[in-house]
Amino acid sequence: MRWPRYLAAKLTAQNGIEVLNDVVSNQAAIACRDDAQTVAVLDRVQSRGMVYPGHGEWRGGKIIRALIINHATGQADIDLLADEILTACHEIG
């Protein structure tokens, strides 16, 4: 899928963010520096209400789960999601 790979590329270009899964389908498993930061970033992103990625666990660690399933999703939507995650990550440090 085009948009999950695009999201993964945008996020992994930044220090402190890692996409843990091989993006071959419609989702990305995103982690920050550690579990506490990952949870704090997800909480901040969700509280803003612009986008609403989910939570999950990957091999025992906390993740931000971005599942992209709507056929109408476009680049602007993915850019917004990436920007919200990156902004929250930088704010939380």
Rosetta blueprint (number, residue, H / E / L):
1 M L
2 R H
3 W H
4 P H
5 R H
6 Y H
7 L H
8 A H
9 A H
10 K H
11 L H
12 T H
13 A L
14 Q L
15 N L
16 G L
17 I L
18 E E
19 V E
20 L L
21 N L
22 D L
23 V L
24 V L
25 S L
26 N L
27 Q E
28 A E
29 A E
30 I E
31 A E
32 C L
33 R L
34 D L
35 D H
36 A H
37 Q H
38 T H
39 V H
40 A H
41 V H
42 L H
43 D H
44 R H
45 V H
46 Q H
47 S H
48 R H
49 G L
50 M L
51 V L
52 Y L
53 P L
54 G E
55 H E
56 G E
57 E E
58 W E
59 R L
60 G L
61 G E
62 K E
63 I E
64 I E
65 R E
66 A E
67 L E
68 I L
69 I L
70 N L
71 H L
72 A L
73 T L
74 G L
75 Q H
76 A H
77 D H
78 I H
79 D H
80 L H
81 L H
82 A H
83 D H
84 E H
85 I H
86 L H
87 T H
88 A H
89 C H
90 H H
91 E H
92 I H
93 G L
